[in-house]
Amino acid sequence: MKKQKQLMTQFIYEKVWTKVSDQEAIRLIDDEMKMGDGKGTLEYIKSTGANGKIITIGECRFKLEG
């Protein structure tokens, strides 16, 4: 069974990526988007991140480890 990659985040002014839980990521997404759908956006980040892409929402970036 393939292990799920860890979600990583960083603010645009930071140089270091930090591991983040799904719950924390949803909180960050909600903070940045205000009226957005945190859970739906997290699913988008995970599906897009599987291709190695980095997603930026406001001042926060997300990617999957690897």
N, C-alpha and C positions, 0 to 999 in steps of 0.2 A: 504494500500500500504506500502511495506517495505521500510524504509529509507536506502539510500545507506551509507555504512560505510565510514568514513573519512580516507583519505590516510595520513599516518604518515611517517616521515623520521628521520634519525639520521646518523651522521658520525660515523665511527667505534670507534673514540676516545671520543665520547660524551656518556653521561649516560641518557640524557633526549630525549624522542621522541617529535617531533614537527609536528603539522598539516601542510599540504602542499597542495596547489592547483594543479590541473592537469597540468596547464601551467608551474608552478614552477618545478614540478616533471619531466616534459619532459626536461626542461632546465638542471636540475641536471643530468639526464640520459645522455643527449647529451654531457655534460661536462666530464662525467666519461668514456663514451664509445667512444668518438671522432667520429668514422665513423658508429655508430650504428643507429638503427631506434627507436628514442625516443617514438613516439606514439605507435608503435607496442609493444615495451618493456613495456610501461605503461599498455597496455591492458593485457599483460601476468602477470604483477605484480598484477593487480586487480583480475584476475581469480584465480591465485595461492594463493593470500592473503585471498581470501574468505575461504580457508581451514585452515587459521591460520598460514600460512608459512611466514617467513621473507626472503626477497630476498636481496642479497648483490650484488651491482654493483660497482666495484672499492672500494672506501672508503665510500660509501653511502649505507645505509640499508633502505629498504622500507617494510611497512606492512600496513594492514588495522586495524583501531581502533577497539578495542573490545576484 
